[in-house]
Amino acid sequence: MLDRIIDPQACPLDDAAYITACRQRLDEDGVVTIPGFLLARTVADLVAEAEATAPEAFFTSSTHNVYLTAPDATLAPDHVFNRQIDSSKGCITTDQVPTGSALHSIYESATFRDFIAGIVGEAALYEYADPLSSINVHYAAAGQELGWHFDNSSFAVTLLLQAPEAGGEFQYVRDLRDADAGDLNFTGVEAILNNDRAPDILEVVPGTLVLFRGRNSMHRVTPTIGGRTRILVVLAYNTEPGVALSEAARMTFYGRLS
């Protein structure tokens, strides 16, 4: 069924050479974009679906540091580790995505899952054990944004469904820290937050599949400008079976546990 949803010419999922090339791009650049991954009619259907379910979205507006951790009281309030960043968005969770949605077809496809696993260098990938976290549809209306941060996960898989009239730029700075070595790079992070260093901008059009390594690359999405909502899908996988997002995280992101 996937050939009715995605363009196999733009993204040959079972082509070993293509998977190797994508993996090399991810290793070299920290990001892979595949424009035209979704067929045009799929994009239109998914936008209509997302707009229909938008009234059910849970909207949050919060502050956080770039490391997505609690503040450190041993450091000054204005220390870069404790600087608070604004983020705001709406979210539809896995159980709210219609049963017949193309998003389920893509996410649950063994071929697609093996394709992603091959690119990120994992033997296998697994869905979340909780009913909320595997497929999320994010909405960013005028003024809403995703503030500067590092991801906790080693990779992210996203699909842009609708771009705003303006704003909504994905900006990033690659390899700004080394999380495994415990290097938080306060100096580098502060330079970004103070606008002393220009980030890279990732050009993404609707229908594009993006794989991004954000654990060490600081990134954000700038505020949406205009009346058209930015709509983005996050397809989240784990490298081990039986993993659920923590209850605290589910309450923060979704406002409920199940």
N, C-alpha and C positions, 0 to 999 in steps of 0.2 A: 504493500500500500504506500510505501514511502515515496515511490516515484510519482504519486499524485499530489504529494505534499512538498517535496524538495526537488531541486533541479540536479539530477545526477551528472549533468555535464559540468556544472559549477562545482560540484562536490561529489566525486566518485567514492562512496563510503568504503567499498571493498577493494580499492586499488592500493596494493601494498606500497608501490613507489610513491603514490600521492601522500599516503600516511607518513612515510619516511620524510618526504619533503616538508610536510607540515610540522613534523616533530623538530626538524632542523631549524625551521623558522622560529618555532617557539623557544628553542634553546638559545638561539642567537639574539632574538629581538625581545623575548619575553611576552610576545603577543602574536596571535595568528588571526587574521580576518578573512572571512570567506564571503564576499559579496554575492548576492543572488542565490544564497543557500535555499531560501524559501521561494517557492513560485509566487508570482504576483498575486494570483487568486488566493493563495494560502495566506499571504499577508493581509489581504482585504478581509478574508473570513475571520482571521484571528483578531484584527482590530475591532471588527463588529462584535465579536464575542467578548473581548475585553471591555468594550464600552457598555455592553449589556450587564456585565457582572460588576462594573465599577461601584455601583451603590453598596455592594457588600464589602468593599475594601476597608481594611483597618488602617486609619491614618495616624501617623505619629510625627511628632516634632520634638527633637531631643538634642542634647549636646553630648559630646564625647571627646576624648583626646585622640590623636592620630593612631595610637596603638590599640585603641578599643579596650582599654583597661581602666580600672578605678584610679582616681588620683593618688599621688604619693605624698602623704603629709610631711615626709622628711624633706621634701623639696619646696622651694618657694612657690607661692600661688601663680606667679607669672613665669615660672620655668616652663620650657617648651613641653615637657612631659605632662604638665598640668593644664596647658592651654586648651580651652574648650572650643570645639568646632560645631557648627550647626548642621543638622541633617533633618530632612523632612520628606515624607513620601507616603503613598498609600500602597497597600499590598493585598493581593488575593492569594490564598494558599492552595496547596495541592487538592484538598478536598472540595474546594469551591470551583475548580476548573471543570467545566462540563465533561461528562463521561466520554462523549464522542469527540472531544476536541483533538485537533491535530497535535496539540502539545503532548497529550498522553501517548499518541502514536509514535512521536519522535522519541520522547524520553524513555519509553518502555521497549523500544526496538533494540534487540540484541546486536544488530548490525551497527546501529548508531553508537551504542554503548562501547562496543569493541573498537570502533573508529576513534572515539575520544580517548579510550584507554591506551590505544597505540600511540597517539600523539603525546600524551602526558607521561608515557612510560610506565604505566601500571599494568599488572597482570590481569586485573579485573576491576570493575567498578560496581557499586551497589547503591540502591536507593536508600533514603532515610527510613529508619524504623518507625518514626512518628508520622502521622497522617498529614502534616502541614508543610514540611520543609523541602520536599523534593522538587516541586515546580512552584515557583512564585512569579506572579505578574505584578510588576511595580509601576506605579503611576506617579508622575511628577507634573503637577499643574503649575501655573504661573507662580514664580517665586520659590518653588520647592527645589531642593538640591540635595546632593550627597556630598557631605564635607570630606576634606582630606583625611585619608586613613590608609592603613595597611590591612590586608586581609589576614584572617587567622588560617584559612585554608590555603593549600599549595597552588590551587588553580581554580578558575571560575569559567563557566560556560554560559554565554548569554545570547539572546536573540533580540535585536531591536525591531519592534513592530511599527512604531510611529515616532517620528522626530518632531520636535516642537518647531514653531515658526522661527525662533531664534534661541540662543543659549543652549543649555543641555549638552555642552561639550564634554567629552571624556578627556581629561587631562591626566598625565602621569609622568613620574620620574622613575626611571628604571634603576633597580639595584641600589636603592638609597640606604638600605641597611642590610645586615646579615643576621637574621633572626636566630639561626642555628648557633652562631658564634656569640650571641648575646650582645651584638653591637647595635645600639639604638640610633647612633649617628645624630645626636642632638643638634650639632652644628648644621648639618645638611638639612634636617627637617625644619629648623628655624629659618633657614634661608628661603625655603619654599613658602612657609607661612608668612614671612615678611615681604614676599614678592621680590626677593633679591636674586632669584634664579627662575628663569622661564621654564615651564614644563613642556613636554611634548604633547601634541594634540592628536588623538586618534580619530580619523575621519571614518564615520560609520553611517551607512544609509539603511533604511528599513529593508528587512529581509536578510541582513548580514548575520552570520554566525561568528562569534568572537570567543577565542580562548585566550585567557589572560592569566599570567602568574603575578598575583598581587601581594604575596606574602612579604616580599622585600621591596616591591615597587609601590611607592606612595601614589595615590590616585584620588580623583574626585570627579563628580559631574556637576558642572556649573549650573546656576539657577535657570529654570525654564523661563523664557520670555514669550509673551503672547498667549493667545487663547487656546492653542492646541496642546494637549497634554502629551508629554513624552511617555511612551509605553514600552517597557522592557521586560523580557522574560529571563529569569534565572533558572537554569537547569542544574540542580545541585546533586553531586554524587559523592559517595564515600569510598575510600580504598579498603574498608573492612565492612563485613555485613553486620547488621544489628545495631548500627549507630543511630541514636536519636539526638536531635538538638536539645540542649538542656532546658529544663522547665523555665528557668529564669530568662533564657534567651527567647523562648517561645512567647512568654508573657510580654517581653519588651517589644518584639518584632510584630507579633500577631494579636496580642491582647487576649489570648486564650491558650489552653493546653491541648485541646482536641476539638 
